[in-house]
């Protein structure tokens, strides 16, 4: 049996997609902070037979099983009973749990329903994992040598508090959590995952730290992870690898961890004392929404114009009607005139524009869905455009999102250039 943990989330609502499984993410992050490896996560519905099958597999490959969900008072909440039955252990009533639940219901001015009594029963030998907030306690149980089981309710706020207040100290007392697993996530825009992987080559073969690539929505990330006795030691291990990865990435690297393109661009604008205005067509305000999602963006963002209709492009932004008739709204010079127009209109240092075909209709052989132009008007009066083809098979929201991010990234690259 491997010295590792396994997360088992119980609930048919998870399988149906009715709720997002944030509990697994939280527990995975917490296990990493304690340096506890975990290699598997399982989601199973409220079915005792299937839960037993999951238990049989998990108990054979991990030493710590962490359950969330299925501890409530309703008939389909069967986690505790099923675990007890699997290990052939009788259920024992805990009067202290019953008293705690009665007190909580009394504080709310409500009588405790009879079906809540089932929550006071745990397998013989199990300890109570207190729930200071809700009615469903968890348990800490070692049904056999070398195997520990922790159960938590599915309510995230309850589970998280129980984890911090009881589970973490308990695991540390057993000798778990004597090291940490620490990660840094490096972010890149403007390069494909395959191209970046080809560049970093041998760094993917390191064992501690490890480097793992993944991509989504046009962005590529490299997760650098180290295991060490302390976080400081892990950071020290990661630092030289991170420096190499940043250098290799060049201008394609834009930030790490919680840094986003709007945040990085905003910081560059603030640092230079510059301001920004945007003109949007196909993104319909998405670019402005990204920029203003950052607290303090009022210090560098002047505003924007959503010029969805060509009449707005001409009457508000000053785009040449003849140009629109000749080249169409999705064209290089229109993007330039939109950027220059919004810069002049709103008296900003920089103007940034987007015009494109987000689909699913509206494309032609000459201008297919996914064709996007970005325009940039610089403080010195220079105006440029950049053409992108994001693919006609992509869905509308993907094209809109990537267009806005690409416009920000292109501005970032300009702001990084020496004055």
C-alpha positions as CSV (number, residue, x, y, z in Angstrom):
1,X,0.0,0.0,0.0
2,X,1.4,3.4,-1.0
3,X,1.9,6.1,1.5
4,X,-0.7,8.4,-0.1
5,X,-4.2,9.9,0.2
6,X,-7.2,9.4,-1.9
7,X,-10.2,11.8,-2.1
8,X,-13.6,10.2,-2.5
9,X,-16.5,12.6,-3.1
10,X,-20.0,11.1,-2.6
11,X,-23.1,12.6,-4.3
12,X,-25.2,11.9,-7.3
13,X,-25.5,15.6,-7.8
14,X,-21.8,15.7,-8.6
15,X,-22.2,13.1,-11.3
16,X,-25.1,14.9,-12.8
17,X,-23.1,18.2,-12.9
18,X,-25.6,20.0,-10.8
19,X,-22.8,21.4,-8.7
20,X,-19.1,22.0,-9.2
21,X,-16.8,19.7,-7.1
22,X,-14.9,22.5,-5.3
23,X,-14.3,20.2,-2.3
24,X,-11.9,18.0,-4.3
25,X,-9.9,21.1,-5.3
26,X,-9.7,22.4,-1.8
27,X,-8.6,19.0,-0.4
28,X,-6.0,18.6,-3.1
29,X,-4.5,22.0,-2.3
30,X,-4.5,21.2,1.4
31,X,-2.8,17.8,0.9
32,X,-0.1,19.5,-1.2
33,X,0.5,22.0,1.6
34,X,1.0,19.1,4.0
35,X,3.3,17.3,1.6
36,X,0.9,14.4,1.4
37,X,0.9,12.8,-2.0
38,X,-2.4,11.8,-3.6
39,X,-2.8,10.1,-6.9
40,X,-6.5,9.4,-7.3
41,X,-9.8,11.2,-6.9
42,X,-13.1,9.4,-7.2
43,X,-16.7,10.7,-7.5
44,X,-19.4,8.2,-6.8
45,X,-23.2,8.5,-6.5
46,X,-25.3,7.9,-3.4
47,X,-25.4,4.1,-4.0
48,X,-24.0,1.7,-1.3
49,X,-22.9,-1.0,-3.7
50,X,-20.9,1.3,-5.9
51,X,-19.5,3.1,-2.8
52,X,-18.3,-0.3,-1.5
53,X,-16.6,-1.0,-4.9
54,X,-14.8,2.3,-4.7
55,X,-13.8,1.6,-1.1
56,X,-12.3,-1.8,-2.0
57,X,-10.1,-0.2,-4.6
58,X,-9.1,2.9,-2.6
59,X,-8.3,1.0,0.6
60,X,-5.9,-1.2,-1.4
61,X,-3.9,1.6,-2.8
62,X,-3.9,4.4,-0.3
63,X,-3.3,4.8,3.4
64,X,-5.5,7.9,3.9
65,X,-9.1,8.0,2.6
66,X,-10.9,11.3,2.7
67,X,-14.7,11.3,2.1
68,X,-16.9,14.3,1.5
69,X,-20.7,14.1,1.2
70,X,-23.4,11.6,2.3
71,X,-23.4,12.5,6.0
72,X,-26.8,14.1,6.1
73,X,-30.0,12.9,7.7
74,X,-31.9,11.8,4.6
75,X,-32.3,8.2,3.4
76,X,-29.8,8.7,0.5
77,X,-27.0,9.9,2.9
78,X,-25.3,6.5,3.3
79,X,-21.6,7.2,3.6
80,X,-21.1,6.4,7.3
81,X,-23.3,3.3,7.2
82,X,-21.7,1.9,4.0
83,X,-18.2,2.4,5.3
84,X,-19.1,0.6,8.6
85,X,-20.8,-2.2,6.7
86,X,-17.8,-2.6,4.3
87,X,-15.4,-3.2,7.3
88,X,-18.0,-5.3,9.2
89,X,-18.1,-2.8,12.1
90,X,-21.3,-2.2,14.2
91,X,-22.6,1.3,14.5
92,X,-22.5,2.9,17.9
93,X,-24.5,5.9,19.1
94,X,-22.6,8.9,20.4
95,X,-24.6,10.8,23.0
96,X,-22.3,13.9,22.7
97,X,-23.2,14.2,19.0
98,X,-26.9,14.0,19.8
99,X,-26.6,16.7,22.5
100,X,-24.6,18.9,20.1
101,X,-27.2,18.7,17.4
102,X,-30.1,19.3,19.8
103,X,-28.3,22.4,21.1
104,X,-27.8,23.7,17.6
105,X,-31.4,23.2,16.6
106,X,-32.5,24.9,19.9
107,X,-30.3,27.9,19.1
108,X,-32.2,28.2,15.8
109,X,-35.5,28.0,17.6
110,X,-36.5,24.8,15.8
111,X,-37.1,21.2,17.1
112,X,-34.7,18.6,15.8
113,X,-36.3,16.2,13.3
114,X,-36.2,12.5,14.2
115,X,-34.2,11.6,11.1
116,X,-31.2,13.6,12.4
117,X,-30.6,10.9,15.0
118,X,-28.9,8.8,12.4
119,X,-26.1,11.3,12.3
120,X,-25.1,10.4,15.9
121,X,-24.1,6.8,14.9
122,X,-20.5,6.0,14.0
123,X,-18.6,2.8,13.5
124,X,-17.3,1.2,16.7
125,X,-13.9,2.6,17.5
126,X,-14.3,5.7,15.4
127,X,-13.6,9.2,16.9
128,X,-15.9,12.1,16.3
129,X,-14.6,14.8,13.8
130,X,-16.5,17.7,15.2
131,X,-18.6,20.0,13.0
132,X,-18.7,23.4,14.8
133,X,-21.1,24.8,12.2
134,X,-23.6,22.2,10.9
135,X,-25.4,19.2,12.2
136,X,-23.4,16.5,10.4
137,X,-20.2,15.5,12.2
138,X,-17.5,13.5,10.5
139,X,-15.4,10.7,11.8
140,X,-11.7,9.8,12.3
141,X,-11.3,6.0,12.1
142,X,-8.6,3.5,11.6
143,X,-10.6,0.3,10.7
144,X,-7.3,-1.6,10.3
145,X,-3.6,-1.1,10.8
146,X,-2.2,1.4,8.3
147,X,-5.5,2.8,7.0
148,X,-7.1,6.0,8.2
149,X,-10.5,7.3,7.1
150,X,-11.7,10.8,7.5
151,X,-15.3,11.8,6.6
152,X,-16.7,15.3,6.0
153,X,-20.0,16.7,5.1
154,X,-20.4,18.0,1.5
155,X,-21.1,21.6,2.5
156,X,-17.9,23.4,1.7
157,X,-17.8,25.9,4.5
158,X,-18.4,23.1,7.1
159,X,-15.8,20.8,5.5
160,X,-13.2,23.5,5.3
161,X,-13.5,24.5,8.9
162,X,-13.4,20.9,10.1
163,X,-10.3,20.3,8.0
164,X,-8.4,23.3,9.4
165,X,-9.5,22.9,13.1
166,X,-9.3,19.1,13.5
167,X,-8.1,17.1,10.6
168,X,-4.9,19.0,9.9
169,X,-3.6,18.8,13.5
170,X,-4.6,15.1,13.7
171,X,-2.7,14.2,10.5
172,X,0.3,16.1,11.7
173,X,0.2,14.2,15.0
174,X,0.4,11.0,13.1
175,X,3.5,12.1,11.3
176,X,1.8,13.1,8.1
177,X,2.6,16.6,6.8
178,X,6.3,16.6,7.7
179,X,7.1,18.0,4.3
180,X,5.4,20.4,1.9
181,X,4.6,20.2,-1.8
182,X,4.9,23.7,-3.2
183,X,4.1,24.8,-6.8
184,X,4.6,27.9,-8.9
185,X,2.5,28.3,-12.1
186,X,4.2,30.2,-14.9
187,X,1.9,31.7,-17.6
188,X,2.6,32.2,-21.3
189,X,0.6,33.8,-24.2
190,X,1.3,33.8,-27.9
191,X,2.9,30.4,-28.0
192,X,1.4,26.9,-28.4
193,X,1.8,24.2,-25.8
194,X,3.7,22.0,-28.2
195,X,6.1,24.8,-29.2
196,X,6.8,25.7,-25.6
197,X,7.4,22.1,-24.7
198,X,9.9,21.7,-27.5
199,X,11.8,24.8,-26.2
200,X,12.1,23.7,-22.6
201,X,13.1,20.1,-23.5
202,X,15.2,18.5,-20.8
203,X,13.6,20.5,-18.0
204,X,10.5,18.3,-18.3
205,X,12.6,15.4,-17.2
206,X,13.6,16.8,-13.8
207,X,12.2,14.8,-10.8
208,X,12.3,17.3,-8.0
209,X,11.3,19.9,-8.9
210,X,9.0,18.6,-11.7
211,X,7.8,20.7,-14.6
212,X,4.3,20.0,-16.1
213,X,2.7,21.8,-19.0
214,X,-1.0,22.4,-19.6
215,X,-3.1,24.7,-21.8
216,X,-6.6,26.1,-21.9
217,X,-8.3,29.0,-23.7
218,X,-5.2,30.0,-25.6
219,X,-3.0,30.2,-22.6
220,X,-0.1,27.8,-21.8
221,X,1.0,27.2,-18.2
222,X,4.0,25.5,-16.7
223,X,3.5,24.1,-13.2
224,X,6.8,23.8,-11.3
225,X,6.5,21.7,-8.2
226,X,9.0,20.8,-5.5
227,X,8.8,18.6,-2.4
228,X,10.9,19.8,0.6
229,X,10.8,19.9,4.4
230,X,9.7,23.6,4.4
231,X,8.1,26.0,1.9
232,X,11.2,28.1,2.0
233,X,13.4,25.2,0.9
234,X,10.9,24.3,-1.8
235,X,11.0,27.8,-3.1
236,X,14.8,27.7,-3.2
237,X,14.6,24.5,-5.3
238,X,12.2,26.0,-7.7
239,X,13.8,29.4,-8.2
240,X,16.6,28.4,-10.6
241,X,14.2,26.3,-12.7
242,X,11.7,29.1,-12.8
243,X,14.5,31.5,-14.0
244,X,15.4,29.2,-16.8
245,X,11.8,28.8,-17.9
246,X,11.2,32.6,-17.9
247,X,14.3,33.2,-20.0
248,X,13.3,30.5,-22.5
249,X,9.8,31.9,-22.7
250,X,11.1,35.4,-23.5
251,X,8.2,37.8,-24.3
252,X,5.7,34.9,-24.4
253,X,6.0,34.7,-20.6
254,X,3.8,37.2,-18.9
255,X,3.3,36.3,-15.2
256,X,3.0,33.7,-12.5
257,X,0.4,32.2,-10.1
258,X,-2.4,34.8,-9.6
259,X,-1.1,37.3,-12.2
260,X,-3.5,37.8,-15.1
261,X,-3.1,39.6,-18.4
262,X,-5.4,42.5,-17.2
263,X,-3.3,42.8,-14.0
264,X,0.0,42.7,-15.8
265,X,-1.1,45.2,-18.4
266,X,-2.6,47.5,-15.7
267,X,0.6,47.5,-13.7
268,X,2.7,48.4,-16.8
269,X,0.3,51.3,-17.6
270,X,0.4,52.5,-14.0
271,X,4.2,52.3,-14.0
272,X,4.6,54.4,-17.1
273,X,1.8,56.8,-16.1
274,X,-0.1,56.0,-19.2
275,X,-3.9,55.5,-19.8
276,X,-5.9,53.3,-22.1
277,X,-9.2,53.4,-24.0
278,X,-10.7,50.6,-26.0
279,X,-12.9,50.2,-29.0
280,X,-14.7,46.8,-29.4
281,X,-16.8,45.2,-32.0
282,X,-17.0,41.4,-31.8
283,X,-16.0,41.2,-28.1
284,X,-19.0,43.4,-27.2
285,X,-17.5,44.8,-24.0
286,X,-15.6,41.8,-23.0
287,X,-12.2,43.5,-23.2
288,X,-13.4,46.4,-21.0
289,X,-14.8,43.9,-18.5
290,X,-11.5,42.1,-18.3
291,X,-9.6,45.4,-17.7
292,X,-12.1,46.6,-15.0
293,X,-12.1,43.3,-13.2
294,X,-8.9,44.5,-11.6
295,X,-9.2,46.7,-8.5
296,X,-7.6,50.1,-9.1
297,X,-8.1,49.9,-12.9
298,X,-9.6,53.4,-12.8
299,X,-6.1,54.7,-12.4
300,X,-5.2,53.7,-16.0
301,X,-8.4,52.8,-17.8
302,X,-10.3,55.8,-19.3
303,X,-13.2,53.9,-20.9
304,X,-14.4,52.3,-24.1
305,X,-16.8,52.3,-27.0
306,X,-18.7,49.2,-28.0
307,X,-19.0,49.9,-31.8
308,X,-21.0,46.9,-32.7
309,X,-22.8,48.7,-35.5
310,X,-20.9,50.3,-38.3
311,X,-22.8,53.6,-37.8
312,X,-21.1,53.8,-34.3
313,X,-17.8,53.1,-35.9
314,X,-18.2,56.1,-38.3
315,X,-20.2,58.6,-36.1
316,X,-18.4,58.0,-32.8
317,X,-15.0,56.6,-33.7
318,X,-14.5,58.5,-37.0
319,X,-13.9,55.4,-39.1
320,X,-14.0,56.2,-42.9
321,X,-17.4,55.1,-44.3
322,X,-15.7,54.4,-47.7
323,X,-13.2,52.2,-46.0
324,X,-16.0,50.2,-44.4
325,X,-17.7,49.8,-47.7
326,X,-14.5,48.8,-49.5
327,X,-12.8,46.5,-46.9
328,X,-15.6,45.7,-44.5
329,X,-15.7,46.1,-40.7
330,X,-13.3,43.2,-40.2
331,X,-10.2,44.6,-41.8
332,X,-6.8,45.9,-40.9
333,X,-7.3,49.6,-41.6
334,X,-10.7,49.6,-39.8
335,X,-9.0,48.2,-36.7
336,X,-6.4,50.9,-36.9
337,X,-9.0,53.7,-37.3
338,X,-11.0,52.3,-34.4
339,X,-7.9,52.3,-32.1
340,X,-6.9,55.9,-33.2
341,X,-10.5,57.1,-32.9
342,X,-11.1,55.9,-29.4
343,X,-7.7,57.3,-28.3
344,X,-8.5,60.7,-29.7
345,X,-12.1,60.6,-28.4
346,X,-11.3,59.7,-24.9
347,X,-7.9,61.5,-24.7
348,X,-6.0,58.5,-23.6
349,X,-2.3,57.6,-24.1
350,X,-3.1,54.3,-25.8
351,X,-6.0,53.1,-28.0
352,X,-6.8,49.4,-28.3
353,X,-9.4,47.9,-30.7
354,X,-10.8,44.6,-31.7
355,X,-12.9,43.8,-34.8
356,X,-13.6,40.2,-35.9
357,X,-16.0,37.4,-36.8
358,X,-16.9,35.4,-33.7
359,X,-19.5,33.2,-35.4
360,X,-21.1,30.8,-35.7
361,X,-22.4,32.6,-38.8
362,X,-21.1,35.5,-40.8
363,X,-18.0,33.9,-42.2
364,X,-17.0,33.8,-45.8
365,X,-14.2,32.0,-47.7
366,X,-12.3,35.3,-47.7
367,X,-13.1,36.1,-44.1
368,X,-13.9,33.0,-42.2
369,X,-15.2,32.7,-38.6
370,X,-12.3,33.3,-36.2
371,X,-10.7,36.1,-38.2
372,X,-9.8,38.9,-35.9
373,X,-7.9,42.2,-36.2
374,X,-6.4,44.1,-33.3
375,X,-5.5,47.7,-33.6
376,X,-3.1,49.7,-31.4
377,X,-2.7,53.4,-31.4
378,X,0.5,54.5,-29.6
379,X,1.1,57.7,-27.6
380,X,3.4,58.9,-30.4
381,X,0.6,58.8,-32.9
382,X,1.8,55.6,-34.6
383,X,-1.0,53.1,-35.4
384,X,-0.6,49.4,-36.0
385,X,-2.8,46.4,-36.7
386,X,-2.4,42.6,-36.1
387,X,-4.2,39.9,-37.9
388,X,-5.2,36.6,-36.2
389,X,-7.1,33.5,-37.4
390,X,-8.4,31.7,-34.3
391,X,-10.1,28.9,-36.2
392,X,-13.6,28.5,-37.7
393,X,-14.2,25.4,-35.6
394,X,-14.0,27.3,-32.3
395,X,-17.2,28.3,-30.5
396,X,-18.2,32.0,-30.2
397,X,-17.3,32.5,-26.6
398,X,-13.8,31.0,-27.1
399,X,-13.1,33.3,-30.0
400,X,-14.4,36.4,-28.0
401,X,-12.3,35.5,-24.9
402,X,-9.1,34.7,-26.8
403,X,-9.5,37.9,-28.9
404,X,-9.7,40.1,-25.8
405,X,-6.7,38.3,-24.2
406,X,-4.7,38.5,-27.4
407,X,-5.4,42.3,-27.6
408,X,-4.2,42.7,-24.0
409,X,-1.1,40.6,-24.7
410,X,-0.2,42.6,-27.8
411,X,-0.5,45.8,-25.8
412,X,1.7,44.2,-23.0
413,X,4.4,43.5,-25.5
414,X,4.3,47.2,-26.7
415,X,4.4,48.5,-23.2
416,X,7.5,46.4,-22.5
417,X,9.5,48.0,-25.2
418,X,12.0,50.6,-24.2
419,X,10.8,54.2,-24.7
